[in-house]
Amino acid sequence: MWTLSPGVPIGCKSPPKRGSYSTQIHTYLGASLGGLDMWTNELFGLSFFGTLKHGEPDHACLKPLSEVTPIVYPKLSSKLVFDKLSSVFVSNTNHEEDQPVHLRLADPNVPVRDNLPRYGEPAPLYCPAGVYEVVYGDEATTSDPRFVINAQNCVHCKTCDIKDPAQNITWVPPEGGGGPNYPNM
Ligand code: SF4
């Protein structure tokens, strides 16, 4: 059974071995201070710890490919670090079949025409659920690219709505209340 205990990452089946008493204290302390900060912010507009700001909307601060060196990530161990679809499976995400797509593109040409050459189309990187893919008619030559939306995997974090550099994606609530379901939370 999947459990969520203080100090235990989601997905771990049992708490770490004893001896981590101070870890538990830190977890409770962190949760308490975080809760206090949230409520004072909500009720009085005051934050004890402040917040980090970068002065512009998230979608406006993405750097183009020409200004970055793409990160080559190591192969996943599947012991401590898992692929996105394994995590989507754990989230019990479910959407009714044949429902209208709840991730809407204002202009369906933007991902391949604009985002791909300028940014390498970032949606497959920032989406935590593997919803977005760029697939190629010929993978070897990366020709004939297509932007694919696997909306049934969406865990409704709304990152795409916020981060898409062209502000071309709109997340709307899915029909039928579908989405992730964490029964132990
Ligand atoms: S809302 Fe989150 S999970 Fe859903 S498609 Fe957008 S980035 Fe992916």
Residues whose N, C-alpha, C, O or C-beta is under 5 A from the ligand:
A	BS01	SF4	Y126 C127 P128 A129 V131 C154 V155 H156 C157 K158 T159 C160 W171
